[in-house]
Amino acid sequence: MNASLAQAHGRVPIAVLHLAGQISLDTASELKQMAQNAFDGGARYLLIDLTAVESITSAGLSALHSIYASFTDRSSREIGATRANPPADHPFKSLHVKLLNPAAQVRRVLVMTGFDIFLEIHDDLQAAIASF
């Protein structure tokens, strides 16, 4: 897996983690560490760009869940974010971590495993940035 971190600016500053290759047992810890480094560097909103990701295994899904939990719990506590009135159709969606443009086979895995219940999936970078 190749990975790089960039910044985007919407209503809030957003760390954009661009990934390429496979997210598997061999690369899941690297993904979690990059997200942790972004958080430690001050990022509270993370967009994970899956455009160039060819496949994702259960270890990769576990890494995404870990990132979701870490950003959601810690960011919400630190900035006082609450979900007093969550949208009825998205009560569990993360306010802090979202996904961008997964390939069809990666999207299929995300949907089949229910990750689309708590992570918004966007097909357009500008729409994803505007959603934070």
N, C-alpha and C positions, 0 to 999 in steps of 0.2 A: 504494500500500500504506500502510495505517496501522499503526503499531506502538507498543506500550507495554511497559514492563518492570515486573514486580512481583516480590515475594518470597514464597516459600512455605517452610514449615518441616516437614520430615519428620525422618528420622534425620540428615540433613545439610541445610544451607541450600541452597535451590534458587532460581535465577533463572528466572522464568517470562516468556517473551517472547510476548506476545499479538499476533498478526498478523491483518490483515483486508485483503481486496482480492485483488490479483494479485501473485504473486511472479514477476517477469520481468526482462528485461535492464535495464529502467528502475529497478527496485527492489532488485535482488540486492546491489548494493554497500551500500545502506542496511542491509539485513539483516545482512550480514557485519560492518559497522561497529558495529551495535547489539550483536551478540554479542561483538565484540572489546571494546567499552566495558564490557560486563558482566564479562568476564574480567578486564580491567584494574582493575575495581572490586572484585575479590576473588571473584567467582562461579567455582566450579569444577564446578558441576552446573547444566545448562540444560535446561529443558523448553520446547519450542517449540509453542505453542498454534496449531494450524491450523484451528480451528473455523470461523472466518470467512474463510478463504482460498478464493477462488473457483476459482483456477487456478494452476498452476505450470509454468514453461517450463524448458528446459534450463539457462538461466542461473540460475534458482532452485534447480534440483537441484545445480548446481555450487556455489552458495553454501552449501547444506546440507552438501555433502561437505567444503567448506573449513572450516566450523564444526566438523563432526565431527572432522576431522583435527587442527585446532588445539586443541580442548578435550581430546581424547583424549591426544595427545602431550604437551602442556604440563602438563595436570593430573596425568597419571600420573607424570611425572617429579617434579613438585613435591611431591606428597603420598605418593609411594612406592607407589601403587596397582599391584597386579600381578594377573595372571589365571592364577595357579598352577593352579587347578582350574576352568576355564570349563565351563559346562554344555555337554554334547555337542551339543545342538541349537542353541546360540547362541554358538559360539566367537568370533565377530567383533563381537558386539553391544557398543555403546559403554556404558561405565559412567557417562559424563558428560553425554551428550546424548540426549534422547528426544523423541518427537513425541506430540502430543495431538490426537485427534479430527479427523483430516482428513475433508473431505467425500468422498463416494463417488468422484467423478472425480479428486480429488487423490490419494486412496488408491490408485486404480487405476494412476496414473502411478508412484507410489512403489513399488508391488509389481512392475509391469512392468519397471522399471529396476533392480530389485534393492536398493533402499534399505532395504527391510524386513529385509535380511540383517544390516545393521550398525546400524540405528536401530530401537529398540523403538517400536511404535506402540500407544498406549493410547487407549481410548474414554472413560475416566472419569478426571477430575482427581485424585480421592483415590487411586485405584489407581496412577496415574502417579507421584504424589508418594511413595507407599509403596514404589515399585519402586527408588528410589535408595538 
